[in-house]
Amino acid sequence: MVNVIGLGYIGLPTALMMASHGVEVIGTDYNKELVATLNAGRTTFKEEGLDELFNNAVKAGIKFTTEYQVTDTYIVSVPTPYDKFSKKVDACYVVSAIRDVMKVCPKGATVVVESTVSPGTIDRFVRPAVEDAGFVIGKDINLVHAPERIIPGNMVFELLHNNRTIGADDRNIGEKVKALYSSFCQGEIVVTDIRTAEMTKVVENTFRAVNIAFANELAKICRHDNMDVYEIIRICNMHPRVNILQPGPGVGGHCISVDPWFLVGDYPSLAKVIDESMKTNDAMPDFVLNRIYEIMKEKGLSDIGRVGLYGLTYKENVDDMRESPTLQLLESQQRHLASGLKVYDPFIKKDVVANQYHNLDEFIDSVDLVVIMVKHNEIKENVEKLLGKVVLDCHNIIALPEVYHI
Ligand SMILES: NC(=O)c1ccc[n+]([C@@H]2O[C@H](COP(=O)([O-])OP(=O)(O)OC[C@H]3O[C@@H](n4cnc5c(N)ncnc54)[C@H](O)[C@@H]3O)[C@@H](O)[C@H]2O)c1
């Protein structure tokens, strides 16, 4: 039986996927409300195919609880934020989960850390937590790191089809864990050592962050001298070895806006390009705010309360708002002691910020300038509703005659 610890955006779909492919699974989360929701037969976030997967897993016998289980295999999928000051990974959730696993696990158990961690985290934090509990690693407890690559919005498909990495001290244990993931994963599964697995996951997200930062920097250069960044990128990408990403209003979520900082924190004198890239991306919400003020001036708009931000989530067509550019922009506006921007997101049903609307038409009616922060399908399908409005399109998706860009 597999005990999955942490039933959030990663742990829940992983647990459901394993259960619906014949693995006996019990999911554990210390959040009682979350466990009660799952036990009441409801999923805790929106994701294509998740409800169906949930129903299959329930039929197959998955259980949800707040208790850690006595079993031979654990998968730990708890948050790994970064320390805002040192930029290093904050391993406190992982350590706390490992300590709790150690209280119940029998000798011979395998503990798989799925959470994203910086290279050396397992050595520095996880091994001592296991040893403090009186276990000998490799004899009593086997350690494995199996980072996750799935993207919100396409999680179910990617769980089935992505290639995976498994890092283990012992090759045979790595192969056993590979067999477990092979119950559902149709991609290639590489078995390597723990340090390599830790590093590859962080490097993958860093690659994305640096490339996004390059596109964002181009947008700023082009804005400075009134060049069309989209046309320039389009032409450059016709070169056979060039593939520039699109600029945007910033990055959010729990991967690209977080993991590269781990390398900056651990290698401050070496990770220079990464450091600048993260700063470039983090500065984008402020850049958008400046564009808003520039456009307001140009159009003779004086009331910030007549400006609306479309989208609160960190990416399109999901309900995950963590670290989103819109939240960063609102925070920045408050720091400047300004407020009043209106906000709307079709995926956010609760009131989470001031001046939030829950109906697209009412939102658009209440503003003169609409800022497209997130490219949800909804707005692409309702472009005509923006006619007559000033639009700042941060994603270059709105085909109307008079649209501003970042
Ligand atoms: N969200 C993503 O897109 C994504 C993608 C790839 C990797 N990751 C990584 O996966 C890991 C988990 O991320 P997430 O997005 O699922 O986080 P999350 O915040 O959605 O879920 C974590 C869950 O763990 C629970 N939890 C925390 N500590 C616990 C403990 N000691 N015992 C029991 N439950 C505990 C929380 O209550 C929460 O429900 C992170 O390391 C993250 O970087 C996330």
The ligand as an SDF file (V2000), in Angstrom:
LIG
                    3D

 44 48  0  0  0  0  0  0  0  0999 V2000
    1.6870   22.8030   -8.3460 N   0  0  0  0  0  0  0  0  0  0  0  0
    2.4770   22.4900   -9.3570 C   0  0  0  0  0  0  0  0  0  0  0  0
    2.2070   22.8120  -10.5050 O   0  0  0  0  0  0  0  0  0  0  0  0
    3.7320   21.6690   -9.1570 C   0  0  0  0  0  0  0  0  0  0  0  0
    4.3420   21.0400  -10.2530 C   0  0  0  0  0  0  0  0  0  0  0  0
    5.4680   20.2490  -10.0400 C   0  0  0  0  0  0  0  0  0  0  0  0
    5.9930   20.1270   -8.7480 C   0  0  0  0  0  0  0  0  0  0  0  0
    5.3940   20.7720   -7.7070 N   0  0  0  0  0  0  0  0  0  0  0  0
    5.9750   20.5880   -6.3770 C   0  0  0  0  0  0  0  0  0  0  0  0
    5.1670   19.6410   -5.6770 O   0  0  0  0  0  0  0  0  0  0  0  0
    5.1890   19.9340   -4.2670 C   0  0  0  0  0  0  0  0  0  0  0  0
    3.7680   20.0730   -3.7490 C   0  0  0  0  0  0  0  0  0  0  0  0
    3.1900   21.1990   -4.3920 O   0  0  0  0  0  0  0  0  0  0  0  0
    1.6220   21.4160   -4.4570 P   0  0  0  0  0  0  0  0  0  0  0  0
    1.3870   22.4460   -5.5180 O   0  0  0  0  0  0  0  0  0  0  0  0
    0.9190   20.1090   -4.5560 O   0  0  0  0  0  0  0  0  0  0  0  0
    1.3600   22.0370   -3.0010 O   0  0  0  0  0  0  0  0  0  0  0  0
   -0.0610   22.2640   -2.3030 P   0  0  0  0  0  0  0  0  0  0  0  0
    0.1280   23.3980   -1.3730 O   0  0  0  0  0  0  0  0  0  0  0  0
   -1.1350   22.3350   -3.3540 O   0  0  0  0  0  0  0  0  0  0  0  0
   -0.3190   20.9160   -1.4910 O   0  0  0  0  0  0  0  0  0  0  0  0
    0.4420   20.5080   -0.4170 C   0  0  0  0  0  0  0  0  0  0  0  0
   -0.4620   19.7790    0.5500 C   0  0  0  0  0  0  0  0  0  0  0  0
    0.3590   19.2340    1.5760 O   0  0  0  0  0  0  0  0  0  0  0  0
   -0.3290   19.3200    2.8140 C   0  0  0  0  0  0  0  0  0  0  0  0
    0.6870   19.2050    3.8520 N   0  0  0  0  0  0  0  0  0  0  0  0
    1.7060   20.0490    4.1270 C   0  0  0  0  0  0  0  0  0  0  0  0
    2.4760   19.5590    5.1020 N   0  0  0  0  0  0  0  0  0  0  0  0
    1.9390   18.3690    5.4650 C   0  0  0  0  0  0  0  0  0  0  0  0
    2.2940   17.3910    6.4150 C   0  0  0  0  0  0  0  0  0  0  0  0
    3.3710   17.5300    7.1790 N   0  0  0  0  0  0  0  0  0  0  0  0
    1.5140   16.3100    6.5310 N   0  0  0  0  0  0  0  0  0  0  0  0
    0.4150   16.1470    5.7570 C   0  0  0  0  0  0  0  0  0  0  0  0
    0.0360   17.0430    4.8270 N   0  0  0  0  0  0  0  0  0  0  0  0
    0.7970   18.1410    4.6790 C   0  0  0  0  0  0  0  0  0  0  0  0
   -1.0470   20.6510    2.7390 C   0  0  0  0  0  0  0  0  0  0  0  0
   -2.1370   20.6910    3.6240 O   0  0  0  0  0  0  0  0  0  0  0  0
   -1.4670   20.6760    1.2600 C   0  0  0  0  0  0  0  0  0  0  0  0
   -2.7660   20.1530    1.0720 O   0  0  0  0  0  0  0  0  0  0  0  0
    6.0250   21.2060   -4.1070 C   0  0  0  0  0  0  0  0  0  0  0  0
    7.3480   20.8610   -3.8070 O   0  0  0  0  0  0  0  0  0  0  0  0
    5.9730   21.8220   -5.4890 C   0  0  0  0  0  0  0  0  0  0  0  0
    7.0890   22.6330   -5.7650 O   0  0  0  0  0  0  0  0  0  0  0  0
    4.2730   21.5120   -7.8670 C   0  0  0  0  0  0  0  0  0  0  0  0
  1  2  1  0
  2  3  2  0
  2  4  1  0
  4  5  1  0
  4 44  2  0
  5  6  2  0
  6  7  1  0
  7  8  2  0
  8  9  1  0
  8 44  1  0
  9 10  1  0
  9 42  1  0
 10 11  1  0
 11 12  1  0
 11 40  1  0
 12 13  1  0
 13 14  1  0
 14 15  2  0
 14 16  1  0
 14 17  1  0
 17 18  1  0
 18 19  2  0
 18 20  1  0
 18 21  1  0
 21 22  1  0
 22 23  1  0
 23 24  1  0
 23 38  1  0
 24 25  1  0
 25 26  1  0
 25 36  1  0
 26 27  1  0
 26 35  1  0
 27 28  2  0
 28 29  1  0
 29 30  1  0
 29 35  2  0
 30 31  1  0
 30 32  2  0
 32 33  1  0
 33 34  2  0
 34 35  1  0
 36 37  1  0
 36 38  1  0
 38 39  1  0
 40 41  1  0
 40 42  1  0
 42 43  1  0
M  CHG  2   8   1  16  -1
M  END
$$$$
